[in-house]
């Protein structure tokens, strides 16, 4: 088995699993209850007068 075939087999199996776990972790991290305040602040930042450029 050549290096290309070995790396291709690894990427097709464990690489996909790694990317799936990473994706689910990032989605879960952004949807955790403690992040609600951060998301609310980011959503309302455009209405904040302290950050107005004009």
C-alpha distance matrix in Angstrom:
0.0 3.8 6.7 8.2 6.2 6.6 10.1 10.8 10.4 12.5 15.0 15.4 16.3 17.7 18.7 20.8 22.4 23.2 24.8 26.7 28.1 29.0 30.8 32.7 33.6 35.0 37.0 38.3 39.3 41.3 43.0 44.1 47.9 48.3 47.0 49.9 52.3 49.8 49.1 52.9 53.6 51.0 52.4 56.0 55.4 56.6 59.9 60.5 63.4 62.3 59.2 61.1 60.7 63.9
3.8 0.0 3.8 5.4 5.3 6.3 8.7 9.9 10.7 12.4 14.3 15.4 16.9 18.0 18.1 20.6 22.5 22.8 24.1 26.5 27.9 28.3 30.1 32.4 33.2 34.2 36.3 37.9 38.6 40.4 42.4 43.6 47.4 47.7 46.2 49.0 51.3 48.6 48.0 51.7 52.2 49.5 51.0 54.5 53.7 54.8 58.2 58.7 61.5 60.4 57.2 59.0 58.4 61.6
6.7 3.8 0.0 3.8 5.5 5.1 6.1 8.4 9.8 10.5 12.1 14.0 15.5 15.9 15.7 18.6 20.4 20.2 21.5 24.2 25.4 25.5 27.5 29.9 30.4 31.3 33.6 35.2 35.7 37.5 39.6 40.8 44.6 44.7 43.1 46.1 48.1 45.4 44.9 48.7 49.0 46.4 48.0 51.4 50.5 51.7 55.1 55.5 58.2 57.0 53.8 55.7 55.1 58.4
8.2 5.4 3.8 0.0 3.8 5.5 5.2 5.9 8.5 9.8 10.4 12.0 14.2 15.2 14.4 16.8 19.3 19.3 20.0 22.6 24.3 24.3 25.9 28.5 29.3 30.0 32.1 34.0 34.6 36.1 38.2 39.7 43.5 43.7 41.9 44.7 46.9 44.1 43.3 47.0 47.5 44.7 46.1 49.6 48.8 49.7 53.2 53.8 56.5 55.4 52.2 53.9 53.3 56.4
6.2 5.3 5.5 3.8 0.0 3.8 5.5 5.0 6.0 8.5 9.8 10.3 12.3 13.9 13.9 15.9 18.1 18.8 19.8 21.9 23.7 24.3 25.7 28.0 29.1 30.1 31.9 33.7 34.7 36.3 38.1 39.5 43.3 43.9 42.3 44.9 47.3 44.8 43.9 47.6 48.3 45.6 46.8 50.4 49.9 50.9 54.3 55.0 57.9 57.0 53.8 55.5 55.1 58.3
6.6 6.3 5.1 5.5 3.8 0.0 3.8 5.4 5.2 6.2 8.6 9.9 10.8 11.7 12.2 14.7 16.3 16.7 18.3 20.5 21.8 22.4 24.3 26.4 27.2 28.5 30.5 31.9 32.8 34.7 36.5 37.6 41.4 41.8 40.5 43.3 45.7 43.2 42.5 46.3 47.0 44.5 45.9 49.5 48.9 50.2 53.5 54.0 56.9 55.9 52.8 54.8 54.5 57.8
10.1 8.7 6.1 5.2 5.5 3.8 0.0 3.8 5.4 5.0 6.0 8.5 10.0 10.2 9.7 12.5 14.5 14.3 15.5 18.1 19.5 19.7 21.5 23.9 24.6 25.5 27.7 29.3 30.0 31.7 33.8 35.0 38.8 39.1 37.5 40.4 42.6 40.0 39.3 43.1 43.7 41.1 42.5 46.0 45.4 46.6 50.0 50.5 53.3 52.2 49.2 51.1 50.8 54.0
10.8 9.9 8.4 5.9 5.0 5.4 3.8 0.0 3.8 5.4 5.1 6.0 8.6 10.1 9.3 11.2 13.8 14.4 14.9 17.2 19.2 19.6 20.8 23.2 24.5 25.3 27.1 28.9 30.0 31.4 33.2 34.8 38.6 39.2 37.5 40.1 42.5 40.0 39.0 42.6 43.5 40.8 41.9 45.5 45.1 46.1 49.4 50.2 53.1 52.3 49.2 50.9 50.6 53.8
10.4 10.7 9.8 8.5 6.0 5.2 5.4 3.8 0.0 3.8 5.5 5.1 6.3 8.3 9.0 10.6 12.4 13.7 14.9 16.5 18.3 19.4 20.8 22.6 24.0 25.4 26.9 28.4 29.7 31.5 33.0 34.3 38.1 38.9 37.5 40.1 42.7 40.4 39.5 43.1 44.2 41.7 42.8 46.4 46.2 47.4 50.6 51.4 54.5 53.7 50.7 52.6 52.5 55.7
12.5 12.4 10.5 9.8 8.5 6.2 5.0 5.4 3.8 0.0 3.8 5.5 5.4 5.5 6.3 8.9 10.2 10.7 12.5 14.4 15.6 16.5 18.4 20.3 21.1 22.6 24.5 25.8 26.8 28.9 30.5 31.6 35.4 35.9 34.7 37.4 39.9 37.6 36.9 40.6 41.6 39.2 40.5 44.1 43.8 45.2 48.4 48.9 52.0 51.0 48.1 50.2 50.3 53.6
15.0 14.3 12.1 10.4 9.8 8.6 6.0 5.1 5.5 3.8 0.0 3.8 5.5 5.8 4.2 6.5 9.0 9.3 10.0 12.3 14.1 14.5 15.9 18.2 19.4 20.4 22.2 23.9 24.9 26.5 28.3 29.7 33.6 34.1 32.5 35.2 37.6 35.2 34.3 38.0 38.9 36.3 37.5 41.1 40.8 42.1 45.3 46.0 49.0 48.2 45.2 47.1 47.1 50.3
15.4 15.4 14.0 12.0 10.3 9.9 8.5 6.0 5.1 5.5 3.8 0.0 3.8 6.4 6.0 6.0 8.7 10.4 10.8 12.1 14.4 15.6 16.4 18.3 20.1 21.3 22.5 24.2 25.7 27.2 28.6 30.2 34.0 35.0 33.4 35.8 38.5 36.3 35.1 38.7 39.9 37.4 38.2 41.9 41.9 43.0 46.2 47.1 50.3 49.7 46.7 48.5 48.6 51.8
16.3 16.9 15.5 14.2 12.3 10.8 10.0 8.6 6.3 5.4 5.5 3.8 0.0 3.8 5.6 5.6 6.6 8.9 10.4 11.0 12.7 14.5 15.8 17.0 18.6 20.5 21.6 22.8 24.5 26.4 27.5 28.8 32.5 33.6 32.4 34.8 37.7 35.7 34.7 38.3 39.6 37.4 38.3 42.0 42.2 43.6 46.5 47.3 50.6 50.0 47.2 49.2 49.6 52.8
17.7 18.0 15.9 15.2 13.9 11.7 10.2 10.1 8.3 5.5 5.8 6.4 3.8 0.0 3.8 5.4 4.9 6.0 8.5 9.7 10.4 12.0 14.0 15.3 16.2 18.2 19.9 20.8 22.1 24.3 25.6 26.5 30.3 31.1 30.0 32.7 35.4 33.4 32.7 36.3 37.5 35.4 36.7 40.3 40.2 41.9 44.8 45.4 48.6 47.8 45.1 47.3 47.7 51.1
18.7 18.1 15.7 14.4 13.9 12.2 9.7 9.3 9.0 6.3 4.2 6.0 5.6 3.8 0.0 3.8 5.4 5.1 6.2 8.5 9.9 10.5 12.2 14.3 15.2 16.5 18.3 19.8 20.8 22.7 24.4 25.6 29.4 30.0 28.6 31.3 33.8 31.5 30.7 34.4 35.4 33.0 34.3 37.9 37.7 39.1 42.2 42.8 46.0 45.1 42.3 44.4 44.6 47.9
20.8 20.6 18.6 16.8 15.9 14.7 12.5 11.2 10.6 8.9 6.5 6.0 5.6 5.4 3.8 0.0 3.8 5.4 5.2 6.1 8.6 9.8 10.5 12.3 14.1 15.4 16.5 18.2 19.8 21.3 22.6 24.2 27.9 29.0 27.4 29.8 32.6 30.5 29.3 32.9 34.2 31.9 32.8 36.5 36.6 38.0 40.9 41.8 45.1 44.5 41.8 43.7 44.1 47.3
22.4 22.5 20.4 19.3 18.1 16.3 14.5 13.8 12.4 10.2 9.0 8.7 6.6 4.9 5.4 3.8 0.0 3.8 5.5 5.1 6.1 8.5 9.9 10.6 12.1 14.2 15.4 16.3 18.1 20.1 21.1 22.2 26.0 27.0 26.0 28.4 31.3 29.5 28.6 32.1 33.6 31.6 32.6 36.2 36.5 38.2 41.0 41.7 45.1 44.4 41.9 44.1 44.8 48.0
23.2 22.8 20.2 19.3 18.8 16.7 14.3 14.4 13.7 10.7 9.3 10.4 8.9 6.0 5.1 5.4 3.8 0.0 3.8 5.5 5.2 6.1 8.5 10.0 10.5 12.2 14.3 15.2 16.2 18.4 20.0 20.9 24.7 25.3 24.1 26.9 29.4 27.4 26.8 30.5 31.6 29.5 30.9 34.4 34.4 36.2 39.1 39.5 42.8 41.9 39.3 41.7 42.3 45.6
24.8 24.1 21.5 20.0 19.8 18.3 15.5 14.9 14.9 12.5 10.0 10.8 10.4 8.5 6.2 5.2 5.5 3.8 0.0 3.8 5.5 5.0 6.0 8.6 9.8 10.5 12.2 14.1 15.1 16.6 18.3 19.9 23.7 24.4 22.7 25.2 27.8 25.6 24.6 28.3 29.4 27.1 28.2 31.9 31.9 33.4 36.4 37.0 40.3 39.6 36.9 39.0 39.5 42.8
26.7 26.5 24.2 22.6 21.9 20.5 18.1 17.2 16.5 14.4 12.3 12.1 11.0 9.7 8.5 6.1 5.1 5.5 3.8 0.0 3.8 5.4 5.1 6.2 8.5 10.0 10.6 12.1 14.1 15.6 16.6 18.2 21.9 23.2 21.7 23.9 26.9 25.1 23.8 27.4 29.0 26.9 27.7 31.4 31.8 33.4 36.1 37.0 40.4 40.0 37.4 39.5 40.4 43.5
28.1 27.9 25.4 24.3 23.7 21.8 19.5 19.2 18.3 15.6 14.1 14.4 12.7 10.4 9.9 8.6 6.1 5.2 5.5 3.8 0.0 3.8 5.5 5.2 6.0 8.6 9.9 10.4 12.0 14.3 15.3 16.2 19.9 20.9 19.9 22.5 25.3 23.7 22.9 26.5 28.0 26.3 27.4 30.9 31.4 33.3 35.9 36.4 39.9 39.2 36.9 39.3 40.3 43.6
29.0 28.3 25.5 24.3 24.3 22.4 19.7 19.6 19.4 16.5 14.5 15.6 14.5 12.0 10.5 9.8 8.5 6.1 5.0 5.4 3.8 0.0 3.8 5.5 5.1 6.2 8.6 9.8 10.4 12.4 14.3 15.3 19.2 19.6 18.1 20.9 23.4 21.3 20.7 24.4 25.5 23.6 25.0 28.5 28.6 30.5 33.3 33.7 37.0 36.2 33.7 36.1 37.0 40.3
30.8 30.1 27.5 25.9 25.7 24.3 21.5 20.8 20.8 18.4 15.9 16.4 15.8 14.0 12.2 10.5 9.9 8.5 6.0 5.1 5.5 3.8 0.0 3.8 5.4 5.3 6.2 8.6 9.9 10.9 12.4 14.3 18.1 19.0 17.1 19.4 22.2 20.2 18.9 22.5 23.9 21.8 22.8 26.4 26.8 28.5 31.1 31.9 35.4 34.9 32.4 34.5 35.5 38.6
32.7 32.4 29.9 28.5 28.0 26.4 23.9 23.2 22.6 20.3 18.2 18.3 17.0 15.3 14.3 12.3 10.6 10.0 8.6 6.2 5.2 5.5 3.8 0.0 3.8 5.5 5.1 6.0 8.4 10.0 10.5 12.0 15.8 17.2 15.9 18.0 21.1 19.7 18.5 21.9 23.7 22.1 22.9 26.4 27.2 29.2 31.5 32.3 35.9 35.5 33.3 35.6 36.9 40.0
33.6 33.2 30.4 29.3 29.1 27.2 24.6 24.5 24.0 21.1 19.4 20.1 18.6 16.2 15.2 14.1 12.1 10.5 9.8 8.5 6.0 5.1 5.4 3.8 0.0 3.8 5.5 5.1 6.0 8.6 9.9 10.5 14.3 15.0 13.9 16.7 19.4 17.8 17.4 20.9 22.3 21.0 22.3 25.7 26.1 28.5 30.8 31.1 34.6 33.9 31.8 34.4 35.7 39.0
35.0 34.2 31.3 30.0 30.1 28.5 25.5 25.3 25.4 22.6 20.4 21.3 20.5 18.2 16.5 15.4 14.2 12.2 10.5 10.0 8.6 6.2 5.3 5.5 3.8 0.0 3.8 5.4 5.0 6.3 8.6 10.1 13.8 14.1 12.2 14.8 17.3 15.3 14.6 18.2 19.4 17.7 19.1 22.5 22.8 25.0 27.5 27.9 31.3 30.6 28.4 30.9 32.1 35.4
37.0 36.3 33.6 32.1 31.9 30.5 27.7 27.1 26.9 24.5 22.2 22.5 21.6 19.9 18.3 16.5 15.4 14.3 12.2 10.6 9.9 8.6 6.2 5.1 5.5 3.8 0.0 3.8 5.4 5.3 6.2 8.7 12.3 13.6 11.5 13.4 16.4 14.9 13.4 16.8 18.7 17.1 17.8 21.3 22.2 24.2 26.4 27.2 30.9 30.6 28.5 30.7 32.3 35.3
38.3 37.9 35.2 34.0 33.7 31.9 29.3 28.9 28.4 25.8 23.9 24.2 22.8 20.8 19.8 18.2 16.3 15.2 14.1 12.1 10.4 9.8 8.6 6.0 5.1 5.4 3.8 0.0 3.8 5.5 5.1 6.1 9.8 11.3 10.3 12.4 15.6 14.7 13.8 17.0 19.0 18.2 19.0 22.3 23.3 25.7 27.6 28.1 31.8 31.4 29.7 32.2 34.0 37.0
39.3 38.6 35.7 34.6 34.7 32.8 30.0 30.0 29.7 26.8 24.9 25.7 24.5 22.1 20.8 19.8 18.1 16.2 15.1 14.1 12.0 10.4 9.9 8.4 6.0 5.0 5.4 3.8 0.0 3.8 5.5 5.5 9.1 9.3 8.0 10.9 13.5 12.1 12.0 15.4 16.8 16.0 17.5 20.6 21.2 23.9 25.8 25.9 29.5 28.7 27.0 29.8 31.5 34.7
41.3 40.4 37.5 36.1 36.3 34.7 31.7 31.4 31.5 28.9 26.5 27.2 26.4 24.3 22.7 21.3 20.1 18.4 16.6 15.6 14.3 12.4 10.9 10.0 8.6 6.3 5.3 5.5 3.8 0.0 3.8 5.7 8.7 9.0 6.4 8.6 11.3 9.7 8.7 12.2 13.9 12.7 13.9 17.1 17.9 20.4 22.4 22.8 26.4 26.0 24.2 26.7 28.5 31.6
43.0 42.4 39.6 38.2 38.1 36.5 33.8 33.2 33.0 30.5 28.3 28.6 27.5 25.6 24.4 22.6 21.1 20.0 18.3 16.6 15.3 14.3 12.4 10.5 9.9 8.6 6.2 5.1 5.5 3.8 0.0 3.8 6.4 8.4 6.7 7.7 11.2 10.9 9.5 12.2 14.7 14.2 14.6 17.7 19.2 21.7 23.2 23.8 27.6 27.5 26.0 28.4 30.6 33.5
44.1 43.6 40.8 39.7 39.5 37.6 35.0 34.8 34.3 31.6 29.7 30.2 28.8 26.5 25.6 24.2 22.2 20.9 19.9 18.2 16.2 15.3 14.3 12.0 10.5 10.1 8.7 6.1 5.5 5.7 3.8 0.0 3.8 5.6 5.7 7.4 10.6 10.8 10.7 13.1 15.3 15.5 16.4 19.1 20.5 23.3 24.5 24.7 28.4 28.0 26.9 29.6 31.9 34.9
47.9 47.4 44.6 43.5 43.3 41.4 38.8 38.6 38.1 35.4 33.6 34.0 32.5 30.3 29.4 27.9 26.0 24.7 23.7 21.9 19.9 19.2 18.1 15.8 14.3 13.8 12.3 9.8 9.1 8.7 6.4 3.8 0.0 3.8 5.4 5.7 8.6 10.1 10.3 11.7 14.1 15.3 15.9 17.9 19.7 22.8 23.4 23.4 27.1 26.8 26.2 28.9 31.6 34.4
48.3 47.7 44.7 43.7 43.9 41.8 39.1 39.2 38.9 35.9 34.1 35.0 33.6 31.1 30.0 29.0 27.0 25.3 24.4 23.2 20.9 19.6 19.0 17.2 15.0 14.1 13.6 11.3 9.3 9.0 8.4 5.6 3.8 0.0 3.8 5.6 6.9 8.1 9.7 11.2 12.6 14.0 15.5 17.2 18.3 21.7 22.4 21.9 25.3 24.6 24.1 27.2 29.7 32.7
47.0 46.2 43.1 41.9 42.3 40.5 37.5 37.5 37.5 34.7 32.5 33.4 32.4 30.0 28.6 27.4 26.0 24.1 22.7 21.7 19.9 18.1 17.1 15.9 13.9 12.2 11.5 10.3 8.0 6.4 6.7 5.7 5.4 3.8 0.0 3.8 5.5 5.3 6.3 8.6 10.0 10.7 12.3 14.4 15.4 18.6 19.8 19.5 23.1 22.4 21.5 24.4 26.8 29.8
49.9 49.0 46.1 44.7 44.9 43.3 40.4 40.1 40.1 37.4 35.2 35.8 34.8 32.7 31.3 29.8 28.4 26.9 25.2 23.9 22.5 20.9 19.4 18.0 16.7 14.8 13.4 12.4 10.9 8.6 7.7 7.4 5.7 5.6 3.8 0.0 3.8 5.5 5.1 6.1 8.6 9.9 10.4 12.3 14.1 17.1 17.7 17.8 21.5 21.4 20.8 23.4 26.2 28.8
52.3 51.3 48.1 46.9 47.3 45.7 42.6 42.5 42.7 39.9 37.6 38.5 37.7 35.4 33.8 32.6 31.3 29.4 27.8 26.9 25.3 23.4 22.2 21.1 19.4 17.3 16.4 15.6 13.5 11.3 11.2 10.6 8.6 6.9 5.5 3.8 0.0 3.8 5.5 5.1 6.1 8.6 9.8 10.6 12.0 15.5 15.7 15.1 18.7 18.3 18.0 20.9 23.8 26.4
49.8 48.6 45.4 44.1 44.8 43.2 40.0 40.0 40.4 37.6 35.2 36.3 35.7 33.4 31.5 30.5 29.5 27.4 25.6 25.1 23.7 21.3 20.2 19.7 17.8 15.3 14.9 14.7 12.1 9.7 10.9 10.8 10.1 8.1 5.3 5.5 3.8 0.0 3.8 5.5 5.1 6.2 8.6 10.0 10.5 13.9 15.0 14.4 17.9 17.2 16.2 19.2 21.7 24.7
49.1 48.0 44.9 43.3 43.9 42.5 39.3 39.0 39.5 36.9 34.3 35.1 34.7 32.7 30.7 29.3 28.6 26.8 24.6 23.8 22.9 20.7 18.9 18.5 17.4 14.6 13.4 13.8 12.0 8.7 9.5 10.7 10.3 9.7 6.3 5.1 5.5 3.8 0.0 3.8 5.4 5.1 6.1 8.6 9.9 12.7 14.0 14.4 18.1 18.1 16.8 19.2 21.7 24.4
52.9 51.7 48.7 47.0 47.6 46.3 43.1 42.6 43.1 40.6 38.0 38.7 38.3 36.3 34.4 32.9 32.1 30.5 28.3 27.4 26.5 24.4 22.5 21.9 20.9 18.2 16.8 17.0 15.4 12.2 12.2 13.1 11.7 11.2 8.6 6.1 5.1 5.5 3.8 0.0 3.8 5.5 5.1 6.2 8.5 11.3 11.7 12.1 15.9 16.3 15.6 17.8 20.8 23.1
53.6 52.2 49.0 47.5 48.3 47.0 43.7 43.5 44.2 41.6 38.9 39.9 39.6 37.5 35.4 34.2 33.6 31.6 29.4 29.0 28.0 25.5 23.9 23.7 22.3 19.4 18.7 19.0 16.8 13.9 14.7 15.3 14.1 12.6 10.0 8.6 6.1 5.1 5.4 3.8 0.0 3.8 5.5 5.3 5.9 9.5 10.0 9.5 13.1 13.0 12.3 14.9 17.8 20.4
51.0 49.5 46.4 44.7 45.6 44.5 41.1 40.8 41.7 39.2 36.3 37.4 37.4 35.4 33.0 31.9 31.6 29.5 27.1 26.9 26.3 23.6 21.8 22.1 21.0 17.7 17.1 18.2 16.0 12.7 14.2 15.5 15.3 14.0 10.7 9.9 8.6 6.2 5.1 5.5 3.8 0.0 3.8 5.5 5.2 8.1 10.0 10.2 13.7 13.7 11.9 14.2 16.6 19.4
52.4 51.0 48.0 46.1 46.8 45.9 42.5 41.9 42.8 40.5 37.5 38.2 38.3 36.7 34.3 32.8 32.6 30.9 28.2 27.7 27.4 25.0 22.8 22.9 22.3 19.1 17.8 19.0 17.5 13.9 14.6 16.4 15.9 15.5 12.3 10.4 9.8 8.6 6.1 5.1 5.5 3.8 0.0 3.8 5.7 7.3 8.7 10.2 13.9 14.9 13.3 14.8 17.4 19.6
56.0 54.5 51.4 49.6 50.4 49.5 46.0 45.5 46.4 44.1 41.1 41.9 42.0 40.3 37.9 36.5 36.2 34.4 31.9 31.4 30.9 28.5 26.4 26.4 25.7 22.5 21.3 22.3 20.6 17.1 17.7 19.1 17.9 17.2 14.4 12.3 10.6 10.0 8.6 6.2 5.3 5.5 3.8 0.0 3.8 5.5 5.5 6.8 10.5 11.9 11.0 12.4 15.5 17.4
55.4 53.7 50.5 48.8 49.9 48.9 45.4 45.1 46.2 43.8 40.8 41.9 42.2 40.2 37.7 36.6 36.5 34.4 31.9 31.8 31.4 28.6 26.8 27.2 26.1 22.8 22.2 23.3 21.2 17.9 19.2 20.5 19.7 18.3 15.4 14.1 12.0 10.5 9.9 8.5 5.9 5.2 5.7 3.8 0.0 3.8 5.4 5.2 8.7 9.2 7.6 9.4 12.3 14.7
56.6 54.8 51.7 49.7 50.9 50.2 46.6 46.1 47.4 45.2 42.1 43.0 43.6 41.9 39.1 38.0 38.2 36.2 33.4 33.4 33.3 30.5 28.5 29.2 28.5 25.0 24.2 25.7 23.9 20.4 21.7 23.3 22.8 21.7 18.6 17.1 15.5 13.9 12.7 11.3 9.5 8.1 7.3 5.5 3.8 0.0 3.8 5.6 8.2 9.8 7.7 7.9 10.5 12.3
59.9 58.2 55.1 53.2 54.3 53.5 50.0 49.4 50.6 48.4 45.3 46.2 46.5 44.8 42.2 40.9 41.0 39.1 36.4 36.1 35.9 33.3 31.1 31.5 30.8 27.5 26.4 27.6 25.8 22.4 23.2 24.5 23.4 22.4 19.8 17.7 15.7 15.0 14.0 11.7 10.0 10.0 8.7 5.5 5.4 3.8 0.0 3.8 6.3 9.0 8.5 8.3 11.7 12.7
60.5 58.7 55.5 53.8 55.0 54.0 50.5 50.2 51.4 48.9 46.0 47.1 47.3 45.4 42.8 41.8 41.7 39.5 37.0 37.0 36.4 33.7 31.9 32.3 31.1 27.9 27.2 28.1 25.9 22.8 23.8 24.7 23.4 21.9 19.5 17.8 15.1 14.4 14.4 12.1 9.5 10.2 10.2 6.8 5.2 5.6 3.8 0.0 3.8 5.5 5.8 6.9 10.6 12.1
63.4 61.5 58.2 56.5 57.9 56.9 53.3 53.1 54.5 52.0 49.0 50.3 50.6 48.6 46.0 45.1 45.1 42.8 40.3 40.4 39.9 37.0 35.4 35.9 34.6 31.3 30.9 31.8 29.5 26.4 27.6 28.4 27.1 25.3 23.1 21.5 18.7 17.9 18.1 15.9 13.1 13.7 13.9 10.5 8.7 8.2 6.3 3.8 0.0 3.8 5.4 5.2 8.9 9.7
62.3 60.4 57.0 55.4 57.0 55.9 52.2 52.3 53.7 51.0 48.2 49.7 50.0 47.8 45.1 44.5 44.4 41.9 39.6 40.0 39.2 36.2 34.9 35.5 33.9 30.6 30.6 31.4 28.7 26.0 27.5 28.0 26.8 24.6 22.4 21.4 18.3 17.2 18.1 16.3 13.0 13.7 14.9 11.9 9.2 9.8 9.0 5.5 3.8 0.0 3.8 5.7 8.7 10.5
59.2 57.2 53.8 52.2 53.8 52.8 49.2 49.2 50.7 48.1 45.2 46.7 47.2 45.1 42.3 41.8 41.9 39.3 36.9 37.4 36.9 33.7 32.4 33.3 31.8 28.4 28.5 29.7 27.0 24.2 26.0 26.9 26.2 24.1 21.5 20.8 18.0 16.2 16.8 15.6 12.3 11.9 13.3 11.0 7.6 7.7 8.5 5.8 5.4 3.8 0.0 3.8 6.4 9.1
61.1 59.0 55.7 53.9 55.5 54.8 51.1 50.9 52.6 50.2 47.1 48.5 49.2 47.3 44.4 43.7 44.1 41.7 39.0 39.5 39.3 36.1 34.5 35.6 34.4 30.9 30.7 32.2 29.8 26.7 28.4 29.6 28.9 27.2 24.4 23.4 20.9 19.2 19.2 17.8 14.9 14.2 14.8 12.4 9.4 7.9 8.3 6.9 5.2 5.7 3.8 0.0 3.8 5.6
60.7 58.4 55.1 53.3 55.1 54.5 50.8 50.6 52.5 50.3 47.1 48.6 49.6 47.7 44.6 44.1 44.8 42.3 39.5 40.4 40.3 37.0 35.5 36.9 35.7 32.1 32.3 34.0 31.5 28.5 30.6 31.9 31.6 29.7 26.8 26.2 23.8 21.7 21.7 20.8 17.8 16.6 17.4 15.5 12.3 10.5 11.7 10.6 8.9 8.7 6.4 3.8 0.0 3.8
63.9 61.6 58.4 56.4 58.3 57.8 54.0 53.8 55.7 53.6 50.3 51.8 52.8 51.1 47.9 47.3 48.0 45.6 42.8 43.5 43.6 40.3 38.6 40.0 39.0 35.4 35.3 37.0 34.7 31.6 33.5 34.9 34.4 32.7 29.8 28.8 26.4 24.7 24.4 23.1 20.4 19.4 19.6 17.4 14.7 12.3 12.7 12.1 9.7 10.5 9.1 5.6 3.8 0.0
